[in-house]
Amino acid sequence: MPDIQAIQAALRAAKLDGWLFYDHHHRDPISAAVLALPTKGLVSRRWFYFIPAKGEPRKLVHRIEKGQLDSLPGKKFVYSGWEELHKTLPKLLSGSKKVAMQYSPENNIPYIGLVDAGTVELVRSKLKKKVVSSADLVQKFEAAWSTEQEHSHLEAGKIIDRITREAFQRAAQHVRDGKPLNEHELQRSILDQFRANNLVTLDPPIAAVQPNNGNPHYEPTATNARPIRAGDLLLLDIWAKFDKPGSVYYDITWMGYLGQRVPDSYAKIFRVARQARDRAVEFIQERVGERRAVHGWEVDRVARETIRKAGYGKYFVHRTGHSIGQEVHGNGANMDGLETRDDRRIVPHTCFSIEPGIYLPEFGVRTEVNVLVNEDSARVTGAIQEEILPLLA
């Protein structure tokens, strides 16, 4: 059951008249998360749920699925045809002028822009309501973690840090034995460890040697995987969460070198990425410690400027970090001034990655940590890589 009173207090603080939720065929998982609705089951007809800043919520459902929102409080309206839908919607939104929806101006934040343009047009043009983005409300009521979720992240992180170390050791041992694994085989062994430790992931981890590690979203398969040999630079990007409801992800990237001494060409590039990572984290910690606002695009600017000044700006081709939640790419503020200009303020009890990378034609490097923000502090939640690991030392 959603905390209706807390949502209404947030609406009043934001000077909004209400929050309008809408779904059809499970297009909006944010609605399901905030309203504690099932993520599976039949949603073959449109439904609407309106939480006003004051007063009783109201819901509108189709007659053949009229029990769709029975778990939620509020007065129920029903419809069958589209004319009846259009006639009833004004009753649903009566007394409101400015409402929040899962809408993002110009789709700047695609994670939030889930309501189709036609429905936004309907609310604006026919119902004469001002529609604004629910992005900040989503941060508070969907992206912010509970104490239990924070604990699940930290516990999963301990296991994933160990699995990562063991994966590097496994690759190194196979090289020593003269029977090198390929990227796909190493990825499969990591997934085996996930299963053994009650961890799950929607997409498999990345194991990549050069030049594949120059592709940020390289996906090793049985047919394209390269062998991991002596002299290779190995990138592991690993994310998972516990296999239980409400659990949240832990997501890291580490680098190892299959040799006794890391070549200067690799170490130099890694140090630039590490410096960008550390400066971004320090910037967040300073701002949060002073209780000053910090926005996602500002963090991205700090990391990106560090890499640009080192001469590698054009090789940093993605945002600095993403929100982390029950999905590995969550619905809170992203550390992004490149792909979008995420102007959302980072709020307490949210977590995100800091993962600058430099991707050259010959090879790529990335270093990634998770940062958890509370009211007056921010911290990295797991192990921090300082140098590329020499795996055969």
ZAKE-102757 format. One line per field, with one value per residue (C-alpha): residue number from 0; residue in three letters; x, y, z. Coordinates in pm, 1 decimal, decimal comma. Each point is the difference from the previous one (the first is absolute). Example, Ala and Ser with C-alpha at 12.3 -4.5 7.8 and 13.67 -1.06 7.14 Angstrom:
2
k <- (0|1) .
r <- (ALA|SER) .
X <- (1230,0|137,0) .
Y <- (-450,0|344,0) .
Z <- (780,0|-66,0) .
***
This chain:
393
k <- (0|1|2|3|4|5|6|7|8|9|10|11|12|13|14|15|16|17|18|19|20|21|22|23|24|25|26|27|28|29|30|31|32|33|34|35|36|37|38|39|40|41|42|43|44|45|46|47|48|49|50|51|52|53|54|55|56|57|58|59|60|61|62|63|64|65|66|67|68|69|70|71|72|73|74|75|76|77|78|79|80|81|82|83|84|85|86|87|88|89|90|91|92|93|94|95|96|97|98|99|100|101|102|103|104|105|106|107|108|109|110|111|112|113|114|115|116|117|118|119|120|121|122|123|124|125|126|127|128|129|130|131|132|133|134|135|136|137|138|139|140|141|142|143|144|145|146|147|148|149|150|151|152|153|154|155|156|157|158|159|160|161|162|163|164|165|166|167|168|169|170|171|172|173|174|175|176|177|178|179|180|181|182|183|184|185|186|187|188|189|190|191|192|193|194|195|196|197|198|199|200|201|202|203|204|205|206|207|208|209|210|211|212|213|214|215|216|217|218|219|220|221|222|223|224|225|226|227|228|229|230|231|232|233|234|235|236|237|238|239|240|241|242|243|244|245|246|247|248|249|250|251|252|253|254|255|256|257|258|259|260|261|262|263|264|265|266|267|268|269|270|271|272|273|274|275|276|277|278|279|280|281|282|283|284|285|286|287|288|289|290|291|292|293|294|295|296|297|298|299|300|301|302|303|304|305|306|307|308|309|310|311|312|313|314|315|316|317|318|319|320|321|322|323|324|325|326|327|328|329|330|331|332|333|334|335|336|337|338|339|340|341|342|343|344|345|346|347|348|349|350|351|352|353|354|355|356|357|358|359|360|361|362|363|364|365|366|367|368|369|370|371|372|373|374|375|376|377|378|379|380|381|382|383|384|385|386|387|388|389|390|391|392) .
r <- (MET|PRO|ASP|ILE|GLN|ALA|ILE|GLN|ALA|ALA|LEU|ARG|ALA|ALA|LYS|LEU|ASP|GLY|TRP|LEU|PHE|TYR|ASP|HIS|HIS|HIS|ARG|ASP|PRO|ILE|SER|ALA|ALA|VAL|LEU|ALA|LEU|PRO|THR|LYS|GLY|LEU|VAL|SER|ARG|ARG|TRP|PHE|TYR|PHE|ILE|PRO|ALA|LYS|GLY|GLU|PRO|ARG|LYS|LEU|VAL|HIS|ARG|ILE|GLU|LYS|GLY|GLN|LEU|ASP|SER|LEU|PRO|GLY|LYS|LYS|PHE|VAL|TYR|SER|GLY|TRP|GLU|GLU|LEU|HIS|LYS|THR|LEU|PRO|LYS|LEU|LEU|SER|GLY|SER|LYS|LYS|VAL|ALA|MET|GLN|TYR|SER|PRO|GLU|ASN|ASN|ILE|PRO|TYR|ILE|GLY|LEU|VAL|ASP|ALA|GLY|THR|VAL|GLU|LEU|VAL|ARG|SER|LYS|LEU|LYS|LYS|LYS|VAL|VAL|SER|SER|ALA|ASP|LEU|VAL|GLN|LYS|PHE|GLU|ALA|ALA|TRP|SER|THR|GLU|GLN|GLU|HIS|SER|HIS|LEU|GLU|ALA|GLY|LYS|ILE|ILE|ASP|ARG|ILE|THR|ARG|GLU|ALA|PHE|GLN|ARG|ALA|ALA|GLN|HIS|VAL|ARG|ASP|GLY|LYS|PRO|LEU|ASN|GLU|HIS|GLU|LEU|GLN|ARG|SER|ILE|LEU|ASP|GLN|PHE|ARG|ALA|ASN|ASN|LEU|VAL|THR|LEU|ASP|PRO|PRO|ILE|ALA|ALA|VAL|GLN|PRO|ASN|ASN|GLY|ASN|PRO|HIS|TYR|GLU|PRO|THR|ALA|THR|ASN|ALA|ARG|PRO|ILE|ARG|ALA|GLY|ASP|LEU|LEU|LEU|LEU|ASP|ILE|TRP|ALA|LYS|PHE|ASP|LYS|PRO|GLY|SER|VAL|TYR|TYR|ASP|ILE|THR|TRP|MET|GLY|TYR|LEU|GLY|GLN|ARG|VAL|PRO|ASP|SER|TYR|ALA|LYS|ILE|PHE|ARG|VAL|ALA|ARG|GLN|ALA|ARG|ASP|ARG|ALA|VAL|GLU|PHE|ILE|GLN|GLU|ARG|VAL|GLY|GLU|ARG|ARG|ALA|VAL|HIS|GLY|TRP|GLU|VAL|ASP|ARG|VAL|ALA|ARG|GLU|THR|ILE|ARG|LYS|ALA|GLY|TYR|GLY|LYS|TYR|PHE|VAL|HIS|ARG|THR|GLY|HIS|SER|ILE|GLY|GLN|GLU|VAL|HIS|GLY|ASN|GLY|ALA|ASN|MET|ASP|GLY|LEU|GLU|THR|ARG|ASP|ASP|ARG|ARG|ILE|VAL|PRO|HIS|THR|CYS|PHE|SER|ILE|GLU|PRO|GLY|ILE|TYR|LEU|PRO|GLU|PHE|GLY|VAL|ARG|THR|GLU|VAL|ASN|VAL|LEU|VAL|ASN|GLU|ASP|SER|ALA|ARG|VAL|THR|GLY|ALA|ILE|GLN|GLU|GLU|ILE|LEU|PRO|LEU|LEU|ALA) .
X <- (0,0|148,4|39,4|-271,8|51,9|373,4|-69,0|-256,0|244,6|259,4|-255,0|-86,4|368,9|52,0|-311,0|-166,3|-371,5|49,5|183,8|-175,7|102,1|-93,6|74,2|-85,3|164,6|254,9|163,0|77,5|194,6|43,6|-373,9|11,4|295,5|-138,2|-353,5|112,4|-189,5|73,2|253,6|-167,5|-357,5|-254,2|-1,2|-167,7|-198,6|107,0|-19,3|61,8|69,6|8,1|147,8|-102,7|209,2|-296,2|-295,8|-90,0|176,3|-208,4|28,0|-136,9|-8,1|-164,8|-313,2|153,1|299,9|-174,8|191,1|332,0|69,1|-197,1|313,7|12,7|-220,4|-231,1|-323,8|-41,5|-129,6|-51,9|-29,5|-52,5|32,3|243,9|-275,6|-79,8|370,8|32,8|-318,8|115,2|358,9|-102,9|-166,3|319,4|205,7|-254,3|143,5|347,2|193,0|359,9|63,5|311,5|27,6|275,5|95,1|334,1|19,6|156,7|58,1|315,2|-29,8|-123,8|-32,8|-279,8|-159,5|-233,9|-342,0|-74,4|-25,7|-367,8|-98,3|196,2|-179,4|-335,3|69,9|136,8|-228,4|-335,1|19,1|193,0|250,3|362,1|211,3|342,9|259,4|-28,3|380,0|67,2|-296,1|126,1|336,9|-162,1|-254,6|162,9|376,5|70,9|104,4|-133,8|235,6|-62,0|91,4|320,1|91,2|-71,9|226,9|287,3|-28,7|-24,5|302,0|217,1|-80,2|42,1|335,8|112,6|-138,4|187,3|331,0|-53,0|-82,0|332,0|177,2|-176,9|103,7|358,7|20,2|-122,0|270,1|264,5|-124,7|20,5|-374,9|-142,9|-370,8|-182,6|-213,7|-326,9|124,7|111,2|-338,6|-176,9|213,8|-98,5|-367,1|56,3|126,4|-307,5|-225,7|204,4|-39,2|-370,7|81,4|-185,7|43,5|-216,6|299,8|327,4|327,4|267,4|341,0|206,5|360,5|142,3|-128,0|-342,7|40,3|-0,1|-371,7|-184,1|-290,1|182,7|-187,5|211,2|-169,6|105,8|72,1|172,9|199,7|375,1|238,0|150,1|375,0|321,1|49,0|-374,0|-176,9|-315,6|-307,2|-268,8|-330,3|-214,7|-344,7|-252,5|-243,1|-147,5|-282,3|-268,0|-268,1|116,2|371,5|217,7|304,8|372,0|194,8|378,7|272,7|359,8|306,8|271,0|309,3|112,0|364,6|244,4|25,7|-270,1|130,7|26,6|-235,5|-280,2|90,1|8,4|-352,7|-136,6|143,9|-187,2|-329,6|71,9|67,7|-331,4|-178,6|157,6|-62,9|-365,5|-37,1|179,6|-223,4|-311,0|133,9|88,9|-338,5|-202,0|211,3|-75,4|-369,4|19,4|-194,9|183,5|-145,8|79,7|136,2|240,4|160,7|36,3|167,3|261,9|98,8|-17,5|210,3|271,8|20,2|-21,9|292,7|207,6|-68,1|-245,3|-335,1|-119,3|60,1|-237,9|-318,3|-261,1|-137,1|199,7|-253,7|-352,1|-253,0|-5,9|-310,6|-204,9|106,9|369,9|-83,2|-238,3|-238,6|190,6|236,6|264,8|346,8|-55,7|75,1|80,8|-279,2|-252,3|28,5|-127,3|-86,4|-158,0|139,1|161,1|-220,2|70,3|-14,9|73,8|291,4|173,6|311,8|304,0|166,3|215,0|160,5|246,1|-51,3|283,9|0,1|259,6|-143,9|-230,7|2,0|-277,5|-11,3|-329,1|-119,1|-343,7|-75,8|-272,9|-125,2|-163,8|-113,4|347,1|247,7|87,8|216,3|130,3|-165,9|265,7|361,3|177,5|255,5|312,0|209,2|-46,7|58,7|312,7|-158,4|315,1|217,7) .
Y <- (0,0|338,9|265,5|231,7|258,3|24,2|40,2|271,6|183,8|-10,8|128,4|294,3|77,4|2,9|216,1|-267,3|-80,2|-371,4|-295,0|-179,8|-360,9|-175,5|-342,4|-230,3|-339,5|66,4|283,1|190,6|-205,5|314,1|7,1|-362,9|66,2|315,6|-136,2|-352,1|-161,7|-341,8|11,6|-291,8|-85,1|135,9|375,5|-0,7|321,0|347,5|98,2|329,5|71,5|354,8|98,1|361,0|220,9|-1,5|-229,7|-350,5|-166,4|-91,5|-281,8|-72,1|-357,0|-191,8|-200,5|-330,0|62,1|198,4|-172,1|119,5|259,2|-149,8|-17,3|380,4|237,5|249,3|52,0|-217,2|111,2|-250,8|31,3|-216,7|212,6|275,5|262,5|-104,9|6,7|357,8|99,7|-148,9|123,3|356,4|-146,8|-185,9|320,4|243,6|279,3|-26,1|224,5|-121,4|-374,2|-216,1|-294,1|-237,5|254,1|162,3|322,7|-82,9|-349,4|124,3|-274,5|-307,5|-202,0|238,3|67,8|-301,6|153,2|11,1|337,5|-49,2|-44,8|311,1|186,5|-123,5|126,4|331,3|84,6|-156,0|18,4|330,8|-116,0|102,5|-315,3|3,9|-270,7|-236,0|-50,5|142,8|-185,0|-323,5|52,4|32,0|-279,1|-251,3|59,8|66,6|-311,7|-140,2|-116,7|-358,3|82,5|172,3|-311,3|-225,9|215,3|-12,1|-375,1|-69,1|226,2|-209,5|-310,0|169,0|149,1|-352,4|-149,1|266,4|-80,2|-368,9|55,5|179,9|-282,7|-258,8|171,9|28,4|-364,7|-117,5|212,5|-149,0|-348,1|73,1|-54,4|353,1|63,5|218,0|299,5|-191,8|-288,7|242,5|173,3|-337,4|-85,7|330,7|-79,8|-338,6|182,9|224,0|-304,1|-156,5|316,9|71,8|295,7|90,1|239,4|88,2|25,7|-192,8|162,5|119,6|-164,6|171,1|13,2|242,3|122,1|-111,4|200,0|308,7|-66,1|111,1|-243,0|-289,6|-328,1|-316,5|-298,4|-353,2|106,3|338,3|-52,5|51,0|-217,2|161,1|-36,1|120,6|370,5|73,3|284,1|-144,6|206,8|-147,4|187,0|-187,8|81,3|-205,7|1,4|-256,5|-212,9|132,1|271,0|356,6|-72,8|259,5|-34,2|34,1|91,1|24,9|-4,7|-108,3|-42,4|-266,8|-69,0|-351,8|59,0|81,0|374,6|224,2|183,2|377,4|48,0|-166,8|138,5|359,4|-13,3|-172,0|269,6|266,7|-189,1|-58,3|370,4|85,8|-252,3|128,4|365,1|-72,6|-187,6|276,6|263,1|-188,0|-52,5|367,3|123,4|-250,6|59,6|371,6|-80,4|178,8|-109,6|-216,9|-95,8|-290,5|211,2|178,6|-328,1|-102,3|332,9|-50,7|-344,7|94,5|312,1|-203,9|-234,8|285,8|184,3|-317,8|-2,0|-289,5|179,2|-143,2|-352,3|34,5|-78,5|-68,5|165,5|-16,9|-207,8|-133,7|-39,3|-341,8|-162,1|-314,4|34,5|42,5|320,2|158,1|294,1|247,5|272,6|-106,9|157,0|128,3|318,1|-170,5|-231,1|219,4|298,5|-162,2|297,4|-205,9|62,0|-303,2|-86,2|-194,7|-378,8|-34,1|-181,4|31,7|-106,8|212,9|-168,5|214,8|-181,9|69,9|-208,7|6,9|-199,8|-241,5|-46,8|156,3|52,6|68,5|25,6|-16,3|46,6|39,4|311,2|3,5|340,9|72,7|328,7|138,1|-254,6|-203,7|-309,3|-262,8|-325,3|-253,7|-58,1|271,5|-82,9|218,6|-165,9|-266,5|-337,4|-189,1|-345,7|-208,7|174,5) .
Z <- (0,0|-95,3|267,3|-128,6|274,0|-74,5|-371,3|69,0|225,7|-277,4|-251,5|222,6|55,5|-378,4|-50,9|-213,0|-1,0|-47,1|-152,0|-285,2|-58,8|-321,3|-144,7|-286,8|-58,4|278,5|-191,8|319,4|256,9|212,3|67,8|108,7|231,4|164,3|36,7|103,4|-286,8|-157,0|-281,5|-174,4|-87,2|-243,5|-64,1|-338,7|57,4|106,3|364,6|179,5|365,7|133,7|334,7|75,7|223,9|238,5|32,9|-110,4|-296,4|-302,3|-253,4|-344,8|-133,5|-283,0|77,2|-107,9|229,6|268,6|280,5|-142,3|272,8|288,2|215,0|1,5|198,9|-164,0|-185,7|-307,5|-341,8|-283,2|-377,0|-306,4|-315,3|-83,0|11,7|356,1|84,1|-124,8|180,6|332,2|5,4|101,2|309,6|82,1|-17,4|139,9|208,6|-153,2|-235,8|17,4|4,3|-12,6|-237,8|-113,3|-263,9|-83,1|-204,3|-337,1|143,4|169,3|262,0|-189,8|320,9|105,2|-340,8|3,7|-67,9|-372,6|-172,2|-83,3|364,5|96,8|-280,9|133,8|352,2|-126,2|-288,0|84,5|378,8|8,6|261,2|24,7|-15,6|166,8|52,3|294,3|-5,1|346,2|150,9|-155,1|165,3|339,7|-26,3|-236,4|-20,1|369,8|189,1|322,3|275,0|-111,9|-359,4|107,5|198,3|-299,3|-218,1|246,9|53,2|-373,8|-49,0|230,2|-201,3|-338,6|100,4|90,4|-321,8|-197,5|172,5|-57,7|-368,8|-49,1|182,1|-214,4|-322,4|123,6|103,4|-339,1|-165,6|231,1|-87,0|-372,2|-40,9|-26,9|41,0|-247,5|97,5|-26,3|213,2|271,4|-16,6|41,8|302,5|163,0|-58,9|162,6|308,2|-5,1|12,1|279,3|208,1|-67,8|-225,1|-319,3|-288,7|-297,2|-234,3|33,8|110,0|-239,6|-34,1|-269,1|-116,4|-251,3|-240,9|125,2|322,3|-219,7|-55,5|318,9|-51,5|-159,4|43,2|-16,1|-160,9|-80,1|-359,1|41,0|321,4|-1,2|204,1|311,7|-45,7|159,8|-72,5|-16,5|179,8|153,9|91,1|226,0|35,2|250,0|140,0|194,7|291,3|236,9|-134,8|232,0|-28,7|50,9|-37,1|-173,8|-222,9|60,5|-317,8|-42,6|-264,8|64,9|-222,8|8,5|-211,1|-86,3|77,0|278,3|-65,7|-145,0|-309,5|34,0|-296,5|195,2|342,7|-128,6|-144,3|307,9|226,8|-197,9|38,0|370,2|54,4|-170,1|221,4|319,4|-78,5|-71,0|329,2|193,8|-159,9|111,8|351,1|40,9|-122,4|202,1|310,1|-26,8|-64,1|-333,2|-305,2|-250,4|-335,8|-228,0|-285,0|236,0|105,6|-364,3|-77,5|271,4|-127,0|-368,3|44,2|169,6|-297,0|-251,0|159,8|-27,9|-375,2|-20,0|-0,6|-330,4|128,6|295,1|-188,6|269,0|313,5|321,5|189,0|33,3|276,2|168,4|143,9|-44,4|-362,8|-63,8|-188,8|248,3|-7,1|215,9|-115,5|-249,0|-1,9|-349,0|-186,5|-330,5|-110,4|182,6|230,9|315,3|217,6|277,0|343,6|162,7|297,8|320,4|3,1|-371,4|-159,3|-336,0|-183,9|-75,7|-297,8|-228,4|-290,1|-279,7|-313,8|-250,0|-325,8|139,7|348,9|257,4|375,5|248,0|377,6|185,6|356,4|158,7|207,7|264,1|114,7|334,0|156,0|72,1|-136,1|-307,0|-18,6|-236,8|100,5|-100,1|-89,0|-200,6|-269,9|6,1|-272,5|-267,4|164,5|-125,2|-6,0|-57,1|260,6) .
***
